[in-house]
Amino acid sequence: MKFLEDLDLEEGKTLAMDCPVCKGKKKFTATRVDDMILYNCFRNSCTVKGVKKVGRTVEGIRKKMNGQSVVKKVSEFAVPEYFSNDLTDCDEFIMQWRLENIQLFHDVKNDRVVFPIVRRGKIIDAIGRSLNPKSLPKWYKYGNNMSYYAYRRDKVDRKVAVVVEDVLSAIAVGSHFPVIGFGLLGTSLQQEHLYILSNFDRVVVALDPDASKKSLEHARELNSYVKQVRVLKLTDDLKYKNINDFTKLKEVLDG
């Protein structure tokens, strides 16, 4: 795919063209993201897909200088002293959401249950959920390293991600299905999310019912990065494990 370096692609722009391998008409797309080109052929019989590192565009360099690079450099994250391993005060929350097998802390200072984000055995960020319903914000991000929370039950061979809004929905999905539960920590789809999700073969967008319009918008955008994208219309948030929603998700994943 050497020709990718010669494409005149602006930052964030997508080019649709005939596939240089299978010759499928307008089946090949290439998207410029930071100093990479994400490319993919959407013809079912074609396996062309990947990421090509190229030189930065002038716009890309400017974004890098302004701190808008897609791939963030992971900074040091110091676990606060007020993070406790004693989860006694979190028992009710843990039982409610079936989090018995999830690594957690208790933020005793702000009374939050804390979900650490671990990469290569090291905690690089953390997200806290208030245990007091009157305490705001409900969710709090402790660091700036990660813009998402991903969870999987164990080693997942299938390169499938289910995109949800929050941590609890990501855990619910990743605990019950052989997929990655990918929490956006909101409803916005950021460039970093697109970069990470481009590594998956299939993505199911399953935002909460009140964000169905966002689900469709995200699916359209993801189509330029992922070979197969589906939208799951829910009757409830996935964290509530509604039997009908879980059944529909299973059908989509098995389809």
C-alpha positions as CSV (number, residue, x, y, z in Angstrom):
1,M,0.0,0.0,0.0
2,K,2.9,2.4,-0.8
3,F,0.6,4.5,-2.9
4,L,-1.2,5.7,0.3
5,E,1.8,8.0,1.0
6,D,1.1,9.9,-2.3
7,L,-2.6,10.5,-1.5
8,D,-3.4,14.2,-1.0
9,L,-5.5,13.7,2.1
10,E,-6.2,16.5,4.6
11,E,-6.5,15.8,8.3
12,G,-9.8,14.1,9.2
13,K,-10.8,13.7,5.5
14,T,-11.9,10.4,3.8
15,L,-11.3,9.4,0.2
16,A,-13.4,6.8,-1.5
17,M,-12.0,5.1,-4.6
18,D,-11.8,1.8,-6.4
19,C,-10.0,-0.9,-4.4
20,P,-6.4,-1.3,-5.8
21,V,-6.5,-5.0,-4.9
22,C,-10.0,-6.5,-5.7
23,K,-10.9,-3.6,-8.0
24,G,-14.2,-3.1,-6.3
25,K,-15.8,0.1,-7.5
26,K,-15.8,2.8,-4.8
27,K,-15.3,0.1,-2.1
28,F,-11.9,1.4,-0.8
29,T,-11.7,4.2,1.7
30,A,-8.7,6.0,3.1
31,T,-8.9,8.4,6.0
32,R,-6.2,10.7,7.4
33,V,-6.0,10.7,11.2
34,D,-3.0,12.5,12.8
35,D,0.1,10.9,11.2
36,M,-1.7,7.8,10.0
37,I,-3.9,6.7,7.1
38,L,-6.6,4.3,8.0
39,Y,-7.6,2.2,4.9
40,N,-10.3,-0.4,4.3
41,C,-12.1,-2.2,1.5
42,F,-15.8,-2.9,2.2
43,R,-16.2,-5.7,-0.3
44,N,-17.0,-8.8,1.7
45,S,-14.6,-11.0,-0.3
46,C,-11.7,-8.5,0.1
47,T,-9.5,-8.6,3.2
48,V,-7.6,-5.3,2.6
49,K,-7.6,-3.2,5.8
50,G,-5.0,-1.6,7.9
51,V,-3.2,1.5,9.3
52,K,-0.3,3.1,7.4
53,K,2.0,5.5,9.3
54,V,2.9,8.5,7.1
55,G,4.4,11.9,7.6
56,R,2.3,14.6,9.3
57,T,0.4,17.2,7.3
58,V,0.9,20.8,8.2
59,E,-2.5,20.7,9.8
60,G,-1.6,17.6,11.7
61,I,1.6,19.3,13.0
62,R,-0.5,22.3,14.2
63,K,-2.9,20.0,16.0
64,K,0.0,18.1,17.6
65,M,1.4,21.4,18.8
66,N,-2.0,22.4,20.2
67,G,-2.3,19.2,22.1
68,Q,-4.9,17.6,19.8
69,S,-2.9,14.5,18.7
70,V,-5.0,11.4,18.3
71,V,-2.6,9.1,20.1
72,K,-1.9,10.6,23.5
73,K,1.3,10.0,25.3
74,V,0.4,8.3,28.6
75,S,1.5,10.4,31.5
76,E,2.3,9.3,35.0
77,F,-0.8,8.5,37.0
78,A,-0.3,8.6,40.8
79,V,-3.0,6.6,42.7
80,P,-4.3,9.1,45.3
81,E,-3.7,8.2,48.9
82,Y,-7.4,8.4,49.6
83,F,-8.1,5.4,47.3
84,S,-8.8,2.5,49.7
85,N,-8.9,-1.2,49.1
86,D,-11.5,-1.5,51.8
87,L,-14.8,-1.7,49.8
88,T,-17.1,-2.1,52.8
89,D,-18.9,1.2,52.1
90,C,-19.3,0.2,48.5
91,D,-21.0,-3.2,49.2
92,E,-24.5,-2.1,48.3
93,F,-23.3,-0.6,45.0
94,I,-21.2,-3.6,44.2
95,M,-24.1,-6.0,44.8
96,Q,-26.5,-3.9,42.9
97,W,-24.4,-3.9,39.7
98,R,-22.8,-7.4,40.2
99,L,-19.2,-6.0,40.4
100,E,-17.8,-8.7,42.7
101,N,-15.1,-9.7,40.2
102,I,-14.2,-6.2,39.1
103,Q,-11.1,-4.4,40.4
104,L,-12.2,-1.4,42.4
105,F,-11.2,1.1,45.0
106,H,-13.1,3.3,47.4
107,D,-12.4,7.0,47.2
108,V,-13.0,7.7,50.9
109,K,-12.4,11.4,50.5
110,N,-15.3,11.9,48.0
111,D,-17.3,8.7,48.7
112,R,-17.0,7.2,45.2
113,V,-16.5,3.7,43.9
114,V,-13.5,3.9,41.6
115,F,-12.9,1.9,38.4
116,P,-9.1,1.8,37.7
117,I,-8.0,1.7,34.0
118,V,-5.1,-0.8,33.7
119,R,-2.8,-1.2,30.8
120,R,0.0,-3.8,30.9
121,G,-0.5,-4.3,34.6
122,K,-0.2,-0.6,35.5
123,I,-3.0,1.7,36.5
124,I,-2.9,4.7,34.1
125,D,-6.2,6.3,34.9
126,A,-9.4,6.0,36.9
127,I,-13.1,6.8,36.8
128,G,-15.2,7.3,39.9
129,R,-19.0,6.9,40.5
130,S,-20.6,8.8,43.3
131,L,-22.2,6.6,46.0
132,N,-24.4,9.5,47.1
133,P,-27.1,10.2,44.5
134,K,-27.2,13.9,45.6
135,S,-23.4,14.3,45.0
136,L,-22.4,15.8,41.7
137,P,-20.9,15.1,39.3
138,K,-22.2,11.6,39.2
139,W,-19.1,10.4,37.3
140,Y,-15.6,11.8,37.8
141,K,-12.4,11.3,35.8
142,Y,-9.3,11.4,37.9
143,G,-6.7,11.5,35.1
144,N,-6.3,12.7,31.5
145,N,-4.8,9.6,29.9
146,M,-7.9,7.8,28.6
147,S,-11.0,9.0,26.9
148,Y,-12.8,5.7,27.2
149,Y,-13.3,2.7,29.4
150,A,-13.0,-0.8,27.9
151,Y,-13.9,-4.1,29.6
152,R,-13.7,-7.7,28.6
153,R,-14.4,-10.8,30.7
154,D,-11.3,-12.7,29.7
155,K,-9.2,-13.1,26.5
156,V,-11.4,-12.3,23.5
157,D,-10.5,-13.9,20.2
158,R,-13.3,-12.2,18.3
159,K,-12.3,-8.6,17.3
160,V,-15.8,-7.2,18.1
161,A,-16.5,-4.1,20.2
162,V,-19.9,-3.0,21.5
163,V,-19.9,0.8,21.9
164,V,-21.9,2.1,24.9
165,E,-22.0,5.3,26.9
166,D,-20.8,4.4,30.4
167,V,-18.6,2.2,32.5
168,L,-21.4,0.0,33.9
169,S,-22.8,-0.7,30.5
170,A,-19.3,-1.6,29.2
171,I,-18.9,-4.1,32.1
172,A,-22.3,-5.6,31.6
173,V,-21.6,-6.2,27.9
174,G,-18.0,-7.4,28.4
175,S,-19.1,-9.7,31.2
176,H,-21.9,-11.5,29.3
177,F,-20.5,-11.7,25.7
178,P,-17.1,-12.5,24.2
179,V,-16.6,-8.9,23.1
180,I,-15.1,-5.7,24.3
181,G,-17.5,-3.4,26.1
182,F,-16.3,0.0,24.9
183,G,-17.6,2.9,27.0
184,L,-17.4,6.4,25.5
185,L,-17.8,8.0,28.9
186,G,-20.6,10.1,27.3
187,T,-22.2,10.2,23.9
188,S,-19.4,11.9,21.9
189,L,-17.3,9.9,19.5
190,Q,-13.8,11.3,19.5
191,Q,-10.9,10.9,17.1
192,E,-9.1,8.7,19.6
193,H,-12.1,6.4,19.7
194,L,-12.1,6.1,15.9
195,Y,-8.5,5.2,16.0
196,I,-8.9,2.5,18.6
197,L,-12.1,1.1,17.0
198,S,-10.5,0.9,13.6
199,N,-8.6,-2.1,14.9
200,F,-11.8,-4.1,15.3
201,D,-13.5,-6.2,12.5
202,R,-17.0,-5.5,13.8
203,V,-18.5,-2.7,15.9
204,V,-22.0,-2.6,17.4
205,V,-23.2,0.9,18.4
206,A,-25.6,0.5,21.4
207,L,-26.0,3.8,23.1
208,D,-28.8,4.4,25.6
209,P,-32.3,4.8,24.1
210,D,-32.4,8.6,24.5
211,A,-29.3,8.8,22.3
212,S,-30.6,6.8,19.3
213,K,-29.9,9.7,16.9
214,K,-26.3,9.8,18.1
215,S,-26.0,6.0,17.6
216,L,-26.9,6.5,13.9
217,E,-24.5,9.4,13.5
218,H,-21.7,7.4,15.1
219,A,-22.4,4.4,12.9
220,R,-22.2,6.5,9.8
221,E,-18.8,7.9,10.9
222,L,-17.5,4.5,11.9
223,N,-18.3,3.0,8.5
224,S,-15.2,4.8,7.2
225,Y,-13.0,2.9,9.6
226,V,-14.6,-0.4,10.4
227,K,-15.7,-3.1,7.9
228,Q,-18.9,-4.0,9.6
229,V,-20.9,-1.6,11.8
230,R,-24.4,-2.3,13.2
231,V,-26.7,-0.2,15.4
232,L,-28.7,-1.8,18.2
233,K,-31.9,-0.1,19.1
234,L,-32.5,-0.5,22.8
235,T,-35.5,-0.3,25.1
236,D,-33.3,0.3,28.1
237,D,-29.7,1.1,29.0
238,L,-27.5,-2.1,28.6
239,K,-26.3,-1.8,32.2
240,Y,-29.8,-2.8,33.3
241,K,-29.4,-6.1,31.4
242,N,-32.9,-6.1,30.0
243,I,-33.5,-9.6,28.7
244,N,-35.0,-8.4,25.4
245,D,-32.0,-6.1,24.7
246,F,-29.5,-8.8,25.6
247,T,-31.4,-11.2,23.3
248,K,-31.2,-8.7,20.4
249,L,-27.6,-8.0,21.1
250,K,-26.8,-11.8,20.9
251,E,-28.7,-12.0,17.6
252,V,-26.7,-9.2,16.2
253,L,-23.4,-10.7,17.4
254,D,-24.3,-14.1,16.0
255,G,-25.5,-12.8,12.7
